[in-house]
Amino acid sequence: MKKVALALSIVFTILTFVGAGYVLYNGGKVNAGYAVVPMVFALVSSIFYRNEK
């Protein structure tokens, strides 16, 4: 279960940066949720990983 949480944390972190790049590329005219929602999931999975360690 630790490996799954770590993998999800990495994937959602990458998606966070991609979403932030998308928002910045469009000059902030798109919804910031493209970056915030994956960030929340990345934080949750990383906290779960740290608690399982």
All heavy atoms as TSV, in Angstrom:
chain	resi	resn	atom	element	x	y	z
A	1	MET	N	N	0.828	-1.197	0.000
A	1	MET	CA	C	0.000	0.000	0.000
A	1	MET	C	C	0.869	1.256	0.000
A	1	MET	O	O	0.459	2.280	-0.524
A	1	MET	CB	C	-0.909	-0.052	1.234
A	1	MET	CG	C	-2.038	0.890	1.179
A	1	MET	SD	S	-3.130	0.456	-0.165
A	1	MET	CE	C	-4.257	1.786	-0.114
A	2	LYS	N	N	2.068	1.144	0.596
A	2	LYS	CA	C	2.966	2.294	0.612
A	2	LYS	C	C	3.394	2.674	-0.791
A	2	LYS	O	O	3.448	3.852	-1.120
A	2	LYS	CB	C	4.216	1.979	1.444
A	2	LYS	CG	C	4.047	2.147	2.903
A	2	LYS	CD	C	5.331	2.081	3.685
A	2	LYS	CE	C	6.430	1.271	3.074
A	2	LYS	NZ	N	7.608	1.159	3.923
A	3	LYS	N	N	3.685	1.669	-1.615
A	3	LYS	CA	C	4.147	1.940	-2.975
A	3	LYS	C	C	3.055	2.596	-3.809
A	3	LYS	O	O	3.337	3.462	-4.630
A	3	LYS	CB	C	4.628	0.660	-3.645
A	3	LYS	CG	C	5.899	0.122	-3.046
A	3	LYS	CD	C	6.357	-1.114	-3.765
A	3	LYS	CE	C	7.617	-1.657	-3.112
A	3	LYS	NZ	N	8.096	-2.859	-3.803
A	4	VAL	N	N	1.823	2.194	-3.589
A	4	VAL	CA	C	0.704	2.789	-4.315
A	4	VAL	C	C	0.538	4.253	-3.922
A	4	VAL	O	O	0.341	5.124	-4.776
A	4	VAL	CB	C	-0.597	1.997	-4.054
A	4	VAL	CG1	C	-1.794	2.696	-4.663
A	4	VAL	CG2	C	-0.470	0.587	-4.578
A	5	ALA	N	N	0.649	4.535	-2.636
A	5	ALA	CA	C	0.521	5.913	-2.168
A	5	ALA	C	C	1.648	6.777	-2.703
A	5	ALA	O	O	1.433	7.926	-3.089
A	5	ALA	CB	C	0.498	5.951	-0.644
A	6	LEU	N	N	2.858	6.231	-2.749
A	6	LEU	CA	C	3.988	6.978	-3.285
A	6	LEU	C	C	3.808	7.238	-4.774
A	6	LEU	O	O	4.043	8.352	-5.255
A	6	LEU	CB	C	5.295	6.221	-3.038
A	6	LEU	CG	C	6.564	6.880	-3.567
A	6	LEU	CD1	C	6.780	8.222	-2.880
A	6	LEU	CD2	C	7.747	5.961	-3.370
A	7	ALA	N	N	3.359	6.233	-5.511
A	7	ALA	CA	C	3.140	6.401	-6.947
A	7	ALA	C	C	2.048	7.430	-7.221
A	7	ALA	O	O	2.190	8.277	-8.113
A	7	ALA	CB	C	2.777	5.063	-7.579
A	8	LEU	N	N	0.970	7.382	-6.458
A	8	LEU	CA	C	-0.098	8.361	-6.634
A	8	LEU	C	C	0.377	9.765	-6.291
A	8	LEU	O	O	0.013	10.737	-6.971
A	8	LEU	CB	C	-1.300	7.988	-5.765
A	8	LEU	CG	C	-2.156	6.837	-6.263
A	8	LEU	CD1	C	-3.231	6.501	-5.239
A	8	LEU	CD2	C	-2.785	7.165	-7.599
A	9	SER	N	N	1.189	9.875	-5.273
A	9	SER	CA	C	1.726	11.176	-4.895
A	9	SER	C	C	2.578	11.764	-6.019
A	9	SER	O	O	2.467	12.946	-6.342
A	9	SER	CB	C	2.546	11.043	-3.618
A	9	SER	OG	O	3.126	12.267	-3.288
A	10	ILE	N	N	3.400	10.942	-6.631
A	10	ILE	CA	C	4.248	11.406	-7.732
A	10	ILE	C	C	3.407	11.802	-8.939
A	10	ILE	O	O	3.636	12.852	-9.552
A	10	ILE	CB	C	5.283	10.326	-8.089
A	10	ILE	CG1	C	6.287	10.174	-6.951
A	10	ILE	CG2	C	5.996	10.649	-9.393
A	10	ILE	CD1	C	7.198	8.974	-7.082
A	11	VAL	N	N	2.426	10.983	-9.280
A	11	VAL	CA	C	1.577	11.271	-10.442
A	11	VAL	C	C	0.795	12.566	-10.229
A	11	VAL	O	O	0.735	13.423	-11.126
A	11	VAL	CB	C	0.616	10.086	-10.706
A	11	VAL	CG1	C	-0.463	10.468	-11.704
A	11	VAL	CG2	C	1.394	8.886	-11.199
A	12	PHE	N	N	0.218	12.737	-9.061
A	12	PHE	CA	C	-0.566	13.948	-8.809
A	12	PHE	C	C	0.316	15.185	-8.704
A	12	PHE	O	O	-0.114	16.285	-9.052
A	12	PHE	CB	C	-1.433	13.787	-7.562
A	12	PHE	CG	C	-2.645	12.930	-7.782
A	12	PHE	CD1	C	-2.898	11.846	-6.970
A	12	PHE	CD2	C	-3.530	13.210	-8.805
A	12	PHE	CE1	C	-4.010	11.055	-7.170
A	12	PHE	CE2	C	-4.649	12.428	-9.015
A	12	PHE	CZ	C	-4.889	11.343	-8.196
A	13	THR	N	N	1.556	15.022	-8.251
A	13	THR	CA	C	2.473	16.155	-8.231
A	13	THR	C	C	2.806	16.596	-9.653
A	13	THR	O	O	2.838	17.797	-9.949
A	13	THR	CB	C	3.757	15.793	-7.462
A	13	THR	OG1	O	3.411	15.409	-6.136
A	13	THR	CG2	C	4.716	16.958	-7.420
A	14	ILE	N	N	3.031	15.645	-10.524
A	14	ILE	CA	C	3.290	15.977	-11.934
A	14	ILE	C	C	2.075	16.657	-12.544
A	14	ILE	O	O	2.208	17.661	-13.262
A	14	ILE	CB	C	3.681	14.708	-12.706
A	14	ILE	CG1	C	5.048	14.210	-12.237
A	14	ILE	CG2	C	3.695	14.954	-14.217
A	14	ILE	CD1	C	5.436	12.845	-12.751
A	15	LEU	N	N	0.886	16.144	-12.251
A	15	LEU	CA	C	-0.330	16.763	-12.769
A	15	LEU	C	C	-0.529	18.176	-12.230
A	15	LEU	O	O	-1.063	19.044	-12.931
A	15	LEU	CB	C	-1.547	15.908	-12.423
A	15	LEU	CG	C	-1.722	14.633	-13.242
A	15	LEU	CD1	C	-2.881	13.819	-12.699
A	15	LEU	CD2	C	-1.942	14.959	-14.705
A	16	THR	N	N	-0.078	18.421	-11.009
A	16	THR	CA	C	-0.164	19.762	-10.435
A	16	THR	C	C	0.680	20.738	-11.238
A	16	THR	O	O	0.229	21.840	-11.583
A	16	THR	CB	C	0.295	19.749	-8.968
A	16	THR	OG1	O	-0.573	18.893	-8.236
A	16	THR	CG2	C	0.259	21.139	-8.374
A	17	PHE	N	N	1.911	20.346	-11.551
A	17	PHE	CA	C	2.773	21.229	-12.324
A	17	PHE	C	C	2.281	21.420	-13.748
A	17	PHE	O	O	2.377	22.515	-14.312
A	17	PHE	CB	C	4.213	20.726	-12.312
A	17	PHE	CG	C	4.904	20.959	-11.007
A	17	PHE	CD1	C	5.276	19.899	-10.203
A	17	PHE	CD2	C	5.178	22.249	-10.568
A	17	PHE	CE1	C	5.910	20.111	-8.999
A	17	PHE	CE2	C	5.811	22.477	-9.364
A	17	PHE	CZ	C	6.174	21.402	-8.574
A	18	VAL	N	N	1.722	20.379	-14.341
A	18	VAL	CA	C	1.143	20.508	-15.677
A	18	VAL	C	C	-0.056	21.452	-15.650
A	18	VAL	O	O	-0.206	22.308	-16.524
A	18	VAL	CB	C	0.746	19.120	-16.230
A	18	VAL	CG1	C	-0.082	19.241	-17.494
A	18	VAL	CG2	C	1.986	18.278	-16.484
A	19	GLY	N	N	-0.894	21.321	-14.639
A	19	GLY	CA	C	-2.052	22.206	-14.499
A	19	GLY	C	C	-1.644	23.649	-14.253
A	19	GLY	O	O	-2.244	24.579	-14.799
A	20	ALA	N	N	-0.611	23.843	-13.455
A	20	ALA	CA	C	-0.128	25.205	-13.203
A	20	ALA	C	C	0.442	25.813	-14.477
A	20	ALA	O	O	0.221	26.996	-14.766
A	20	ALA	CB	C	0.925	25.203	-12.108
A	21	GLY	N	N	1.154	25.011	-15.243
A	21	GLY	CA	C	1.674	25.490	-16.521
A	21	GLY	C	C	0.562	25.850	-17.485
A	21	GLY	O	O	0.656	26.844	-18.215
A	22	TYR	N	N	-0.497	25.054	-17.487
A	22	TYR	CA	C	-1.640	25.332	-18.355
A	22	TYR	C	C	-2.313	26.644	-17.969
A	22	TYR	O	O	-2.682	27.448	-18.827
A	22	TYR	CB	C	-2.630	24.171	-18.278
A	22	TYR	CG	C	-3.870	24.355	-19.119
A	22	TYR	CD1	C	-3.801	24.358	-20.503
A	22	TYR	CD2	C	-5.117	24.519	-18.520
A	22	TYR	CE1	C	-4.927	24.523	-21.270
A	22	TYR	CE2	C	-6.252	24.691	-19.276
A	22	TYR	CZ	C	-6.151	24.691	-20.655
A	22	TYR	OH	O	-7.277	24.869	-21.414
A	23	VAL	N	N	-2.463	26.864	-16.675
A	23	VAL	CA	C	-3.082	28.106	-16.200
A	23	VAL	C	C	-2.205	29.305	-16.567
A	23	VAL	O	O	-2.698	30.332	-17.044
A	23	VAL	CB	C	-3.340	28.051	-14.679
A	23	VAL	CG1	C	-3.769	29.406	-14.140
A	23	VAL	CG2	C	-4.397	27.000	-14.363
A	24	LEU	N	N	-0.909	29.183	-16.361
A	24	LEU	CA	C	-0.002	30.285	-16.686
A	24	LEU	C	C	0.081	30.519	-18.190
A	24	LEU	O	O	0.203	31.663	-18.642
A	24	LEU	CB	C	1.389	30.004	-16.117
A	24	LEU	CG	C	1.495	30.044	-14.593
A	24	LEU	CD1	C	2.883	29.618	-14.166
A	24	LEU	CD2	C	1.157	31.424	-14.077
A	25	TYR	N	N	0.031	29.456	-18.968
A	25	TYR	CA	C	0.091	29.580	-20.420
A	25	TYR	C	C	-1.114	30.348	-20.966
A	25	TYR	O	O	-1.001	31.108	-21.913
A	25	TYR	CB	C	0.161	28.182	-21.059
A	25	TYR	CG	C	0.196	28.208	-22.561
A	25	TYR	CD1	C	1.361	28.571	-23.229
A	25	TYR	CD2	C	-0.917	27.845	-23.304
A	25	TYR	CE1	C	1.402	28.592	-24.615
A	25	TYR	CE2	C	-0.891	27.861	-24.685
A	25	TYR	CZ	C	0.279	28.238	-25.336
A	25	TYR	OH	O	0.314	28.254	-26.706
A	26	ASN	N	N	-2.255	30.159	-20.336
A	26	ASN	CA	C	-3.474	30.833	-20.774
A	26	ASN	C	C	-3.679	32.174	-20.086
A	26	ASN	O	O	-4.756	32.767	-20.178
A	26	ASN	CB	C	-4.698	29.948	-20.537
A	26	ASN	CG	C	-4.736	28.810	-21.524
A	26	ASN	OD1	O	-4.551	29.017	-22.719
A	26	ASN	ND2	N	-4.936	27.615	-21.028
A	27	GLY	N	N	-2.679	32.666	-19.403
A	27	GLY	CA	C	-2.748	33.983	-18.788
A	27	GLY	C	C	-3.702	34.064	-17.616
A	27	GLY	O	O	-4.182	35.151	-17.286
A	28	GLY	N	N	-3.996	32.964	-16.982
A	28	GLY	CA	C	-4.879	32.973	-15.823
A	28	GLY	C	C	-6.349	33.067	-16.170
A	28	GLY	O	O	-7.177	33.271	-15.281
A	29	LYS	N	N	-6.695	32.916	-17.437
A	29	LYS	CA	C	-8.107	33.016	-17.840
A	29	LYS	C	C	-8.871	31.719	-17.634
A	29	LYS	O	O	-10.093	31.717	-17.684
A	29	LYS	CB	C	-8.190	33.444	-19.303
A	29	LYS	CG	C	-7.673	34.850	-19.517
A	29	LYS	CD	C	-7.793	35.270	-20.950
A	29	LYS	CE	C	-7.229	36.676	-21.105
A	29	LYS	NZ	N	-7.244	37.117	-22.499
A	30	VAL	N	N	-8.153	30.628	-17.424
A	30	VAL	CA	C	-8.825	29.355	-17.144
A	30	VAL	C	C	-8.879	29.153	-15.639
A	30	VAL	O	O	-8.221	29.839	-14.866
A	30	VAL	CB	C	-8.096	28.176	-17.836
A	30	VAL	CG1	C	-8.180	28.297	-19.339
A	30	VAL	CG2	C	-6.670	28.065	-17.381
A	31	ASN	N	N	-9.651	28.195	-15.235
A	31	ASN	CA	C	-9.876	27.931	-13.825
A	31	ASN	C	C	-8.604	27.410	-13.155
A	31	ASN	O	O	-7.931	26.527	-13.684
A	31	ASN	CB	C	-10.991	26.892	-13.697
A	31	ASN	CG	C	-11.518	26.759	-12.307
A	31	ASN	OD1	O	-10.971	27.320	-11.379
A	31	ASN	ND2	N	-12.590	25.987	-12.167
A	32	ALA	N	N	-8.274	27.931	-11.994
A	32	ALA	CA	C	-7.088	27.497	-11.250
A	32	ALA	C	C	-7.262	26.101	-10.667
A	32	ALA	O	O	-6.303	25.515	-10.179
A	32	ALA	CB	C	-6.776	28.484	-10.141
A	33	GLY	N	N	-8.448	25.570	-10.746
A	33	GLY	CA	C	-8.703	24.215	-10.265
A	33	GLY	C	C	-7.916	23.160	-11.014
A	33	GLY	O	O	-7.714	22.063	-10.503
A	34	TYR	N	N	-7.450	23.489	-12.220
A	34	TYR	CA	C	-6.607	22.559	-12.972
A	34	TYR	C	C	-5.317	22.262	-12.215
A	34	TYR	O	O	-4.707	21.217	-12.424
A	34	TYR	CB	C	-6.257	23.119	-14.352
A	34	TYR	CG	C	-7.407	23.118	-15.326
A	34	TYR	CD1	C	-7.974	24.302	-15.756
A	34	TYR	CD2	C	-7.921	21.927	-15.808
A	34	TYR	CE1	C	-9.022	24.317	-16.646
A	34	TYR	CE2	C	-8.971	21.916	-16.700
A	34	TYR	CZ	C	-9.521	23.108	-17.112
A	34	TYR	OH	O	-10.560	23.105	-17.997
A	35	ALA	N	N	-4.876	23.156	-11.370
A	35	ALA	CA	C	-3.666	22.941	-10.585
A	35	ALA	C	C	-3.980	22.600	-9.129
A	35	ALA	O	O	-3.235	21.858	-8.496
A	35	ALA	CB	C	-2.784	24.185	-10.631
A	36	VAL	N	N	-5.077	23.121	-8.612
A	36	VAL	CA	C	-5.362	22.963	-7.180
A	36	VAL	C	C	-5.889	21.574	-6.846
A	36	VAL	O	O	-5.477	20.979	-5.843
A	36	VAL	CB	C	-6.351	24.049	-6.713
A	36	VAL	CG1	C	-6.781	23.822	-5.282
A	36	VAL	CG2	C	-5.727	25.421	-6.874
A	37	VAL	N	N	-6.753	21.033	-7.672
A	37	VAL	CA	C	-7.352	19.731	-7.372
A	37	VAL	C	C	-6.298	18.622	-7.335
A	37	VAL	O	O	-6.265	17.839	-6.370
A	37	VAL	CB	C	-8.497	19.413	-8.361
A	37	VAL	CG1	C	-9.001	18.005	-8.175
A	37	VAL	CG2	C	-9.628	20.415	-8.191
A	38	PRO	N	N	-5.398	18.526	-8.330
A	38	PRO	CA	C	-4.352	17.497	-8.200
A	38	PRO	C	C	-3.423	17.737	-7.010
A	38	PRO	O	O	-2.909	16.790	-6.423
A	38	PRO	CB	C	-3.573	17.588	-9.510
A	38	PRO	CG	C	-4.442	18.294	-10.457
A	38	PRO	CD	C	-5.333	19.162	-9.638
A	39	MET	N	N	-3.224	19.018	-6.647
A	39	MET	CA	C	-2.374	19.317	-5.504
A	39	MET	C	C	-2.982	18.752	-4.220
A	39	MET	O	O	-2.264	18.205	-3.370
A	39	MET	CB	C	-2.169	20.818	-5.346
A	39	MET	CG	C	-1.307	21.195	-4.165
A	39	MET	SD	S	-1.257	22.949	-3.816
A	39	MET	CE	C	-2.948	23.295	-3.434
A	40	VAL	N	N	-4.285	18.859	-4.077
A	40	VAL	CA	C	-4.958	18.335	-2.885
A	40	VAL	C	C	-4.798	16.819	-2.818
A	40	VAL	O	O	-4.469	16.255	-1.765
A	40	VAL	CB	C	-6.450	18.734	-2.878
A	40	VAL	CG1	C	-7.211	18.001	-1.788
A	40	VAL	CG2	C	-6.591	20.230	-2.737
A	41	PHE	N	N	-4.986	16.142	-3.951
A	41	PHE	CA	C	-4.813	14.691	-3.976
A	41	PHE	C	C	-3.362	14.296	-3.730
A	41	PHE	O	O	-3.092	13.270	-3.090
A	41	PHE	CB	C	-5.308	14.104	-5.297
A	41	PHE	CG	C	-6.812	14.086	-5.414
A	41	PHE	CD1	C	-7.447	14.763	-6.432
A	41	PHE	CD2	C	-7.581	13.392	-4.501
A	41	PHE	CE1	C	-8.823	14.749	-6.542
A	41	PHE	CE2	C	-8.964	13.364	-4.603
A	41	PHE	CZ	C	-9.584	14.046	-5.627
A	42	ALA	N	N	-2.414	15.083	-4.222
A	42	ALA	CA	C	-0.993	14.805	-3.970
A	42	ALA	C	C	-0.676	14.942	-2.490
A	42	ALA	O	O	0.057	14.127	-1.925
A	42	ALA	CB	C	-0.121	15.741	-4.799
A	43	LEU	N	N	-1.231	15.962	-1.852
A	43	LEU	CA	C	-0.997	16.140	-0.419
A	43	LEU	C	C	-1.601	14.999	0.400
A	43	LEU	O	O	-0.974	14.495	1.329
A	43	LEU	CB	C	-1.558	17.479	0.047
A	43	LEU	CG	C	-0.807	18.717	-0.417
A	43	LEU	CD1	C	-1.566	19.973	-0.023
A	43	LEU	CD2	C	0.583	18.732	0.161
A	44	VAL	N	N	-2.789	14.590	0.031
A	44	VAL	CA	C	-3.455	13.507	0.765
A	44	VAL	C	C	-2.676	12.202	0.614
A	44	VAL	O	O	-2.436	11.493	1.593
A	44	VAL	CB	C	-4.909	13.340	0.275
A	44	VAL	CG1	C	-5.519	12.049	0.792
A	44	VAL	CG2	C	-5.742	14.527	0.689
A	45	SER	N	N	-2.245	11.896	-0.598
A	45	SER	CA	C	-1.520	10.641	-0.803
A	45	SER	C	C	-0.140	10.688	-0.164
A	45	SER	O	O	0.336	9.677	0.339
A	45	SER	CB	C	-1.425	10.308	-2.284
A	45	SER	OG	O	-0.748	11.320	-2.980
A	46	SER	N	N	0.504	11.852	-0.143
A	46	SER	CA	C	1.814	11.924	0.500
A	46	SER	C	C	1.687	11.822	2.021
A	46	SER	O	O	2.533	11.213	2.676
A	46	SER	CB	C	2.542	13.206	0.109
A	46	SER	OG	O	1.886	14.336	0.620
A	47	ILE	N	N	0.628	12.391	2.583
A	47	ILE	CA	C	0.394	12.245	4.020
A	47	ILE	C	C	0.100	10.792	4.364
A	47	ILE	O	O	0.593	10.260	5.367
A	47	ILE	CB	C	-0.747	13.174	4.476
A	47	ILE	CG1	C	-0.291	14.623	4.423
A	47	ILE	CG2	C	-1.237	12.811	5.872
A	47	ILE	CD1	C	-1.397	15.625	4.631
A	48	PHE	N	N	-0.671	10.134	3.515
A	48	PHE	CA	C	-0.958	8.712	3.736
A	48	PHE	C	C	0.331	7.893	3.658
A	48	PHE	O	O	0.549	6.985	4.458
A	48	PHE	CB	C	-1.973	8.222	2.708
A	48	PHE	CG	C	-2.372	6.798	2.901
A	48	PHE	CD1	C	-3.209	6.436	3.943
A	48	PHE	CD2	C	-1.913	5.814	2.042
A	48	PHE	CE1	C	-3.567	5.113	4.125
A	48	PHE	CE2	C	-2.270	4.501	2.229
A	48	PHE	CZ	C	-3.100	4.141	3.268
A	49	TYR	N	N	1.192	8.229	2.712
A	49	TYR	CA	C	2.471	7.522	2.587
A	49	TYR	C	C	3.335	7.724	3.829
A	49	TYR	O	O	3.944	6.795	4.322
A	49	TYR	CB	C	3.223	8.001	1.341
A	49	TYR	CG	C	4.620	7.451	1.231
A	49	TYR	CD1	C	4.826	6.121	0.861
A	49	TYR	CD2	C	5.738	8.229	1.491
A	49	TYR	CE1	C	6.089	5.596	0.771
A	49	TYR	CE2	C	7.009	7.722	1.395
A	49	TYR	CZ	C	7.183	6.391	1.031
A	49	TYR	OH	O	8.446	5.885	0.944
A	50	ARG	N	N	3.390	8.930	4.339
A	50	ARG	CA	C	4.212	9.218	5.515
A	50	ARG	C	C	3.660	8.521	6.766
A	50	ARG	O	O	4.431	8.102	7.630
A	50	ARG	CB	C	4.294	10.710	5.763
A	50	ARG	CG	C	5.070	11.419	4.671
A	50	ARG	CD	C	5.043	12.884	4.885
A	50	ARG	NE	N	6.313	13.270	5.501
A	50	ARG	CZ	C	6.548	14.462	6.000
A	50	ARG	NH1	N	5.623	15.373	6.008
A	50	ARG	NH2	N	7.729	14.728	6.509
A	51	ASN	N	N	2.358	8.396	6.861
A	51	ASN	CA	C	1.772	7.719	8.009
A	51	ASN	C	C	1.975	6.205	7.958
A	51	ASN	O	O	2.019	5.557	8.994
A	51	ASN	CB	C	0.289	8.039	8.136
A	51	ASN	CG	C	0.047	9.436	8.636
A	51	ASN	OD1	O	0.910	10.036	9.261
A	51	ASN	ND2	N	-1.128	9.963	8.363
A	52	GLU	N	N	2.074	5.661	6.766
A	52	GLU	CA	C	2.299	4.219	6.615
A	52	GLU	C	C	3.745	3.833	6.833
A	52	GLU	O	O	4.051	2.685	7.067
A	52	GLU	CB	C	1.855	3.773	5.215
A	52	GLU	CG	C	0.375	3.783	4.992
A	52	GLU	CD	C	-0.334	2.744	5.839
A	52	GLU	OE1	O	0.148	1.622	5.966
A	52	GLU	OE2	O	-1.398	3.085	6.400
A	53	LYS	N	N	4.641	4.784	6.765
A	53	LYS	CA	C	6.073	4.500	6.842
A	53	LYS	C	C	6.507	4.040	8.194
A	53	LYS	O	O	6.241	4.108	9.214
A	53	LYS	CB	C	6.850	5.755	6.447
A	53	LYS	CG	C	8.220	5.477	5.997
A	53	LYS	CD	C	8.811	6.706	5.393
A	53	LYS	CE	C	10.172	6.366	4.843
A	53	LYS	NZ	N	10.864	7.504	4.375
